[in-house]
């Protein structure tokens, strides 16, 4: 099973869910020139709650001896939240959490999380331009999560995926895991109170 085929299947079968996440008010506000600190904090808090759902399992399942090492995100998110200030509200989790994924399903969740580093290239620069002067934010202080792309984890993940042997049934689990992760994030973004510009 080659990398291009599995990546193409992942892109194809998650495209609508991906667009849904990107167009949601919490995430789309990050690109706006009138972004506020509270709005940025709301996004960081949702992302932290989302990552919490998967992080421990990802750390345990994927370390260097297995060819791909998951880099923990929570410490970066919590440091960013602290740098900006106290989070404005609690995140509302969906009533139905996705079932704990299998190892193959976790690969799908990793696809979602690692893939987000590519969007971080744009978001990190935009957030630094918008809020950096006001809050003294930099790529290492307050925007570290959105600058994770500098560590090359997406390339490492896709290189590892290209060498991974898997059956059609396992591939289905990978795609299903990615879809489940996108749905969970989308529901969290939908149910979390958002702070409008005043």
Backbone as CSV, one residue per row, in Angstrom:
resi,resn,N_x,N_y,N_z,CA_x,CA_y,CA_z,C_x,C_y,C_z
1,UNK,0.853,-1.193,0.000,0.000,0.000,0.000,0.893,1.248,0.000
2,UNK,0.734,2.105,-1.016,1.656,3.232,-1.094,1.092,4.464,-0.411
3,UNK,2.041,5.347,-0.090,1.711,6.564,0.655,0.702,7.429,-0.088
4,UNK,0.936,7.611,-1.414,0.063,8.484,-2.188,-1.376,7.996,-2.136
5,UNK,-1.562,6.686,-2.225,-2.916,6.136,-2.238,-3.628,6.369,-0.909
6,UNK,-2.969,6.072,0.201,-3.622,6.244,1.499,-3.841,7.722,1.799
7,UNK,-2.865,8.567,1.461,-3.046,10.001,1.700,-4.182,10.558,0.854
8,UNK,-4.275,10.094,-0.395,-5.356,10.566,-1.256,-6.709,10.130,-0.715
9,UNK,-6.781,8.895,-0.228,-8.035,8.432,0.368,-8.393,9.253,1.603
10,UNK,-7.396,9.552,2.420,-7.648,10.364,3.610,-8.147,11.753,3.224
11,UNK,-7.497,12.372,2.233,-7.924,13.705,1.795,-9.348,13.665,1.235
12,UNK,-9.600,12.680,0.385,-10.906,12.581,-0.271,-12.030,12.354,0.731
13,UNK,-11.817,11.439,1.651,-12.888,11.038,2.566,-13.028,11.951,3.791
14,UNK,-12.136,12.931,3.919,-12.269,13.891,5.027,-12.423,15.326,4.527
15,UNK,-12.492,15.514,3.213,-12.489,16.869,2.647,-13.627,17.728,3.190
16,UNK,-14.842,17.193,3.193,-15.987,17.978,3.677,-15.857,18.297,5.162
17,UNK,-15.409,17.316,5.943,-15.233,17.531,7.381,-14.136,18.551,7.646
18,UNK,-13.080,18.505,6.846,-11.973,19.453,6.983,-12.464,20.878,6.729
19,UNK,-13.229,21.048,5.655,-13.775,22.374,5.346,-14.704,22.868,6.451
20,UNK,-15.459,21.953,7.015,-16.385,22.303,8.101,-15.628,22.859,9.303
21,UNK,-14.500,22.233,9.642,-13.680,22.696,10.763,-13.080,24.063,10.451
22,UNK,-12.531,24.217,9.246,-11.867,25.469,8.885,-12.837,26.642,8.797
23,UNK,-14.067,26.368,8.395,-15.029,27.457,8.220,-15.781,27.804,9.500
24,UNK,-15.626,27.005,10.550,-16.284,27.289,11.819,-15.820,28.613,12.399
25,UNK,-16.707,29.291,13.126,-16.410,30.647,13.598,-15.156,30.723,14.456
26,UNK,-14.939,29.744,15.320,-13.791,29.805,16.233,-12.483,29.792,15.458
27,UNK,-12.359,28.903,14.466,-11.106,28.790,13.723,-10.974,29.879,12.658
28,UNK,-12.048,30.182,11.956,-11.959,31.175,10.884,-11.612,32.559,11.422
29,UNK,-11.993,32.848,12.680,-11.674,34.149,13.265,-10.174,34.363,13.420
30,UNK,-9.407,33.278,13.483,-7.964,33.413,13.682,-7.283,34.134,12.528
31,UNK,-7.919,34.167,11.371,-7.333,34.822,10.205,-7.776,36.273,10.055
32,UNK,-8.680,36.722,10.910,-9.240,38.064,10.754,-8.351,39.134,11.395
33,UNK,-8.282,40.312,10.779,-7.430,41.382,11.311,-7.920,41.968,12.627
34,UNK,-9.201,41.729,12.978,-9.730,42.246,14.244,-9.847,41.141,15.295
35,UNK,-9.058,40.089,15.150,-9.021,39.009,16.141,-8.710,39.578,17.524
36,UNK,-9.437,39.104,18.544,-9.191,39.556,19.912,-8.490,38.465,20.716
37,UNK,-7.930,38.850,21.840,-7.258,37.883,22.713,-8.233,36.811,23.187
38,UNK,-9.466,37.206,23.539,-10.462,36.236,23.998,-10.811,35.223,22.917
39,UNK,-10.888,35.682,21.686,-11.195,34.774,20.584,-10.046,33.791,20.348
40,UNK,-8.837,34.285,20.439,-7.675,33.408,20.302,-7.650,32.379,21.431
41,UNK,-7.943,32.830,22.643,-7.987,31.914,23.783,-9.067,30.848,23.609
42,UNK,-10.209,31.241,23.060,-11.281,30.270,22.830,-10.813,29.170,21.890
43,UNK,-10.089,29.551,20.842,-9.571,28.566,19.892,-8.537,27.664,20.552
44,UNK,-7.624,28.253,21.318,-6.607,27.458,22.011,-7.246,26.464,22.968
45,UNK,-8.292,26.899,23.646,-8.938,26.037,24.633,-9.642,24.861,23.962
46,UNK,-10.310,25.108,22.847,-10.951,24.019,22.111,-9.899,23.028,21.629
47,UNK,-8.812,23.545,21.085,-7.753,22.665,20.586,-7.146,21.837,21.713
48,UNK,-6.963,22.445,22.876,-6.404,21.712,24.016,-7.341,20.586,24.446
49,UNK,-8.641,20.867,24.486,-9.611,19.835,24.866,-9.649,18.715,23.831
50,UNK,-9.546,19.077,22.563,-9.535,18.080,21.487,-8.298,17.193,21.580
51,UNK,-7.133,17.811,21.736,-5.880,17.054,21.812,-5.881,16.139,23.032
52,UNK,-6.466,16.607,24.133,-6.521,15.797,25.354,-7.184,14.447,25.092
53,UNK,-8.161,14.436,24.194,-8.890,13.196,23.882,-7.957,12.105,23.334
54,UNK,-6.888,12.520,22.635,-6.048,11.555,21.928,-4.597,11.473,22.408
55,UNK,-4.125,12.502,23.095,-2.682,12.641,23.309,-2.027,11.456,24.012
56,UNK,-2.577,11.008,25.127,-1.947,9.913,25.868,-1.819,8.667,25.003
57,UNK,-2.879,8.338,24.267,-2.843,7.166,23.395,-1.818,7.327,22.282
58,UNK,-1.721,8.516,21.725,-0.770,8.760,20.640,0.669,8.649,21.126
59,UNK,0.933,9.172,22.312,2.285,9.084,22.873,2.667,7.631,23.095
60,UNK,1.731,6.857,23.619,2.011,5.452,23.910,2.143,4.614,22.641
61,UNK,1.345,4.931,21.633,1.318,4.099,20.422,2.452,4.395,19.459
62,UNK,2.902,5.640,19.421,3.859,6.026,18.387,5.078,6.716,18.990
63,UNK,6.139,5.949,19.127,7.409,6.519,19.556,8.470,6.104,18.545
64,UNK,9.665,6.622,18.704,10.707,6.435,17.694,10.964,4.983,17.297
65,UNK,10.994,4.027,18.222,11.252,2.638,17.810,10.250,2.104,16.789
66,UNK,9.068,2.709,16.727,8.062,2.263,15.767,8.117,3.065,14.467
67,UNK,9.081,3.948,14.325,9.270,4.671,13.078,8.659,6.050,13.013
68,UNK,7.712,6.345,13.860,7.089,7.667,13.898,6.931,8.058,15.351
69,UNK,7.373,9.256,15.683,7.264,9.725,17.061,6.284,10.882,17.130
70,UNK,5.239,10.687,17.901,4.264,11.753,18.112,4.849,12.775,19.075
71,UNK,4.809,14.045,18.694,5.296,15.129,19.549,4.122,15.656,20.377
72,UNK,4.202,15.608,21.707,3.099,16.094,22.544,2.745,17.550,22.252
73,UNK,1.467,17.813,22.137,0.969,19.162,21.859,0.466,19.891,23.099
74,UNK,-0.048,19.150,24.056,-0.668,19.806,25.214,0.256,20.780,25.937
75,UNK,1.531,20.429,26.167,2.408,21.396,26.838,2.519,22.712,26.073
76,UNK,2.528,22.644,24.744,2.599,23.860,23.935,1.311,24.668,24.062
77,UNK,0.176,23.986,23.973,-1.105,24.681,24.077,-1.295,25.324,25.444
78,UNK,-0.937,24.605,26.505,-1.109,25.158,27.841,-0.173,26.345,28.065
79,UNK,1.034,26.270,27.513,1.964,27.398,27.625,1.438,28.604,26.853
80,UNK,0.844,28.363,25.686,0.275,29.464,24.906,-0.898,30.107,25.639
81,UNK,-1.762,29.275,26.225,-2.901,29.801,26.986,-2.409,30.659,28.146
82,UNK,-1.382,30.188,28.828,-0.832,30.947,29.957,-0.214,32.258,29.486
83,UNK,0.427,32.233,28.320,1.070,33.444,27.803,0.054,34.517,27.436
84,UNK,-1.109,34.086,26.952,-2.133,35.045,26.533,-2.984,35.500,27.708
85,UNK,-3.270,34.597,28.635,-4.092,34.912,29.792,-5.010,33.754,30.108
86,UNK,-5.841,33.909,31.124,-6.762,32.841,31.505,-7.802,32.616,30.421
87,UNK,-8.106,31.360,30.148,-9.111,31.028,29.146,-10.469,31.579,29.565
88,UNK,-11.266,32.096,28.613,-12.505,32.782,28.959,-13.661,31.902,29.381
89,UNK,-13.662,30.617,29.001,-14.802,29.774,29.361,-14.418,28.313,29.281
90,UNK,-15.305,27.474,29.775,-15.102,26.035,29.661,-15.533,25.573,28.274
91,UNK,-14.841,24.593,27.764,-15.213,24.020,26.478,-16.321,23.002,26.690
92,UNK,-17.358,23.094,25.879,-18.460,22.135,25.955,-18.143,20.944,25.060
93,UNK,-17.989,19.777,25.665,-17.718,18.586,24.876,-19.023,18.011,24.348
94,UNK,-18.996,17.413,23.154,-20.196,16.768,22.622,-20.716,15.711,23.586
95,UNK,-22.025,15.522,23.587,-22.633,14.547,24.497,-22.089,13.144,24.252
96,UNK,-21.854,12.832,22.982,-21.332,11.514,22.635,-19.888,11.646,22.173
97,UNK,-18.964,11.146,22.981,-17.566,11.149,22.587,-17.326,9.988,21.629
98,UNK,-16.370,10.149,20.716,-16.072,9.033,19.829,-15.477,7.884,20.627
99,UNK,-15.707,6.650,20.198,-15.120,5.517,20.922,-13.603,5.567,20.852
100,UNK,-12.948,4.969,21.826,-11.488,4.935,21.810,-11.030,4.228,20.542
101,UNK,-10.181,4.871,19.763,-9.770,4.271,18.497,-8.791,3.117,18.684
102,UNK,-8.776,2.230,17.703,-7.759,1.186,17.650,-6.444,1.834,17.243
103,UNK,-5.375,1.061,17.211,-4.091,1.623,16.779,-4.205,2.171,15.360
104,UNK,-4.947,1.481,14.500,-5.118,1.961,13.130,-5.976,3.217,13.104
105,UNK,-6.981,3.275,13.947,-7.782,4.483,14.043,-6.975,5.661,14.558
106,UNK,-6.030,5.378,15.444,-5.150,6.435,15.956,-4.293,7.036,14.850
107,UNK,-3.934,6.226,13.861,-3.178,6.760,12.727,-4.017,7.818,12.014
108,UNK,-5.329,7.563,11.908,-6.217,8.554,11.316,-6.288,9.824,12.141
109,UNK,-6.351,9.682,13.465,-6.349,10.861,14.339,-5.035,11.622,14.200
110,UNK,-3.930,10.879,14.092,-2.622,11.517,13.907,-2.578,12.286,12.590
111,UNK,-3.232,11.757,11.563,-3.307,12.457,10.274,-3.958,13.830,10.447
112,UNK,-5.024,13.880,11.219,-5.717,15.144,11.457,-4.822,16.108,12.234
113,UNK,-4.205,15.613,13.287,-3.393,16.468,14.160,-2.112,16.909,13.467
114,UNK,-1.425,15.980,12.807,-0.189,16.338,12.106,-0.485,17.250,10.919
115,UNK,-1.584,16.972,10.226,-1.937,17.806,9.085,-2.222,19.242,9.469
116,UNK,-2.701,19.436,10.689,-3.013,20.796,11.135,-1.770,21.671,11.244
117,UNK,-0.594,21.048,11.319,0.628,21.852,11.388,0.839,22.641,10.101
118,UNK,0.294,22.139,8.990,0.453,22.849,7.726,-0.357,24.142,7.722
119,UNK,-1.559,24.090,8.269,-2.337,25.317,8.412,-1.707,26.269,9.409
120,UNK,-0.963,25.700,10.362,-0.287,26.519,11.357,0.734,27.463,10.761
121,UNK,1.271,27.107,9.596,2.229,27.994,8.916,1.608,29.367,8.661
122,UNK,0.369,29.355,8.190,-0.328,30.606,7.888,-0.877,31.243,9.159
123,UNK,-1.520,30.425,9.995,-2.154,30.955,11.202,-1.146,31.582,12.153
124,UNK,-0.004,30.933,12.331,1.000,31.454,13.250,1.459,32.847,12.863
125,UNK,1.747,33.029,11.576,2.187,34.347,11.098,1.088,35.389,11.266
126,UNK,-0.161,34.998,10.953,-1.267,35.951,11.032,-1.549,36.354,12.480
127,UNK,-1.521,35.386,13.383,-1.777,35.685,14.796,-0.673,36.578,15.358
128,UNK,0.564,36.296,14.975,1.670,37.128,15.462,1.530,38.559,14.961
129,UNK,1.094,38.722,13.723,0.908,40.061,13.166,-0.248,40.791,13.843
130,UNK,-1.326,40.057,14.133,-2.530,40.677,14.696,-2.415,40.960,16.190
131,UNK,-1.968,39.964,16.956,-1.944,40.088,18.416,-0.541,40.236,18.994
132,UNK,0.473,39.941,18.196,1.843,39.982,18.699,2.247,41.298,19.329
133,UNK,2.031,42.426,18.643,2.434,43.715,19.224,1.721,44.031,20.536
134,UNK,0.430,43.698,20.611,-0.373,44.018,21.799,-0.015,43.133,22.987
135,UNK,0.211,41.842,22.732,0.404,40.878,23.815,1.825,40.336,23.902
136,UNK,2.730,40.880,23.104,4.131,40.419,23.071,4.222,38.930,22.741
137,UNK,3.448,38.504,21.747,3.451,37.104,21.336,4.483,36.871,20.241
138,UNK,5.147,35.732,20.315,6.110,35.331,19.291,5.898,33.852,18.982
139,UNK,6.662,33.349,18.023,6.543,31.937,17.658,6.911,31.018,18.813
140,UNK,7.657,31.521,19.784,8.055,30.709,20.934,7.296,31.076,22.208
141,UNK,6.526,32.145,22.150,5.804,32.618,23.338,4.383,32.995,22.951
142,UNK,3.446,32.106,23.238,2.048,32.395,22.963,1.529,31.869,21.639
143,UNK,2.455,31.536,20.713,2.039,30.999,19.412,2.856,29.749,19.096
144,UNK,3.324,29.067,20.112,4.200,27.907,19.886,3.465,26.749,19.217
145,UNK,2.187,26.552,19.564,1.429,25.449,18.953,1.319,25.634,17.446
146,UNK,1.064,26.853,17.013,0.882,27.112,15.585,2.206,27.223,14.832
147,UNK,3.307,27.022,15.511,4.612,27.007,14.852,5.279,25.643,14.941
148,UNK,4.494,24.632,15.274,5.029,23.276,15.385,5.520,22.748,14.043
149,UNK,5.031,23.336,12.947,5.463,22.894,11.619,6.976,22.997,11.448
150,UNK,7.611,23.861,12.216,9.059,24.037,12.107,9.830,22.788,12.517
151,UNK,9.167,21.873,13.221,9.838,20.653,13.679,9.684,19.493,12.701
152,UNK,8.978,19.719,11.600,8.921,18.732,10.529,8.156,17.463,10.821
153,UNK,7.206,17.508,11.751,6.507,16.276,12.125,5.582,15.758,11.020
154,UNK,5.044,16.656,10.181,4.180,16.209,9.089,4.970,15.370,8.082
155,UNK,6.156,15.815,7.740,6.998,15.064,6.807,7.378,13.721,7.407
156,UNK,7.732,13.721,8.680,8.074,12.461,9.344,6.891,11.506,9.321
157,UNK,5.692,12.031,9.573,4.493,11.195,9.594,4.210,10.600,8.218
158,UNK,4.245,11.428,7.174,3.933,10.920,5.836,5.013,9.967,5.330
159,UNK,6.273,10.224,5.674,7.341,9.285,5.307,7.115,7.932,5.972
160,UNK,6.733,7.970,7.242,6.466,6.731,7.975,5.271,6.000,7.378
161,UNK,4.237,6.761,7.033,3.034,6.165,6.467,3.334,5.467,5.143
162,UNK,4.279,6.017,4.388,4.618,5.431,3.087,5.242,4.049,3.217
163,UNK,5.801,3.744,4.370,6.448,2.452,4.583,5.587,1.489,5.405
164,UNK,4.424,1.946,5.785,3.582,1.152,6.674,2.793,0.099,5.892
165,UNK,2.959,-1.149,6.274,2.180,-2.230,5.669,0.810,-2.288,6.336
166,UNK,-0.242,-2.327,5.521,-1.582,-2.417,6.086,-2.525,-3.064,5.081
167,UNK,-3.547,-3.685,5.606,-4.544,-4.367,4.788,-5.661,-3.391,4.416
168,UNK,-6.522,-3.751,3.463,-7.670,-2.889,3.149,-8.547,-2.612,4.370
169,UNK,-8.721,-3.595,5.233,-9.530,-3.394,6.439,-8.861,-2.400,7.383
170,UNK,-7.543,-2.489,7.498,-6.809,-1.558,8.359,-6.834,-0.153,7.774
171,UNK,-6.762,-0.065,6.455,-6.853,1.237,5.802,-8.215,1.873,6.081
172,UNK,-9.247,1.058,6.069,-10.589,1.559,6.383,-10.634,2.111,7.798
173,UNK,-9.943,1.451,8.734,-9.885,1.941,10.115,-9.136,3.266,10.195
174,UNK,-8.076,3.404,9.403,-7.310,4.654,9.389,-8.205,5.807,8.934
175,UNK,-8.894,5.600,7.820,-9.783,6.638,7.292,-10.907,6.933,8.284
176,UNK,-11.474,5.882,8.876,-12.532,6.071,9.864,-12.052,6.839,11.080
177,UNK,-10.818,6.585,11.507,-10.255,7.310,12.642,-10.096,8.786,12.351
178,UNK,-9.693,9.114,11.112,-9.558,10.518,10.719,-10.921,11.195,10.673
179,UNK,-11.907,10.514,10.106,-13.253,11.082,10.044,-13.818,11.326,11.441
180,UNK,-13.618,10.367,12.326,-14.109,10.492,13.700,-13.459,11.674,14.403
181,UNK,-12.149,11.855,14.205,-11.439,12.968,14.841,-11.938,14.307,14.310
182,UNK,-12.119,14.408,12.999,-12.632,15.646,12.417,-14.040,15.956,12.937
183,UNK,-14.894,14.929,13.010,-16.260,15.149,13.505,-16.251,15.634,14.952
184,UNK,-15.404,15.018,15.753,-15.321,15.386,17.165,-14.872,16.837,17.317
185,UNK,-13.846,17.231,16.566,-13.365,18.607,16.627,-14.439,19.569,16.134
186,UNK,-15.115,19.212,15.056,-16.162,20.074,14.511,-17.287,20.278,15.519
187,UNK,-17.683,19.209,16.207,-18.748,19.314,17.208,-18.304,20.180,18.384
188,UNK,-17.043,20.061,18.776,-16.536,20.885,19.876,-16.531,22.355,19.485
189,UNK,-16.148,22.639,18.247,-16.132,24.021,17.778,-17.543,24.591,17.712
190,UNK,-18.504,23.734,17.401,-19.897,24.170,17.284,-20.527,24.432,18.640
191,UNK,-20.155,23.640,19.643,-20.809,23.745,20.953,-20.093,24.678,21.920
192,UNK,-18.932,25.203,21.544,-18.184,26.098,22.428,-18.648,27.542,22.245
193,UNK,-18.968,28.253,23.337,-19.353,29.662,23.220,-18.244,30.456,22.549
194,UNK,-18.648,31.400,21.695,-17.645,32.197,20.993,-17.794,33.662,21.359
195,UNK,-16.693,34.353,21.363,-16.672,35.743,21.813,-16.637,36.690,20.617
196,UNK,-17.729,37.377,20.407,-17.830,38.275,19.270,-17.039,39.558,19.527
197,UNK,-16.692,40.217,18.431,-15.955,41.475,18.532,-16.908,42.584,18.969
198,UNK,-16.473,43.369,19.927,-17.297,44.495,20.386,-16.577,45.806,20.057
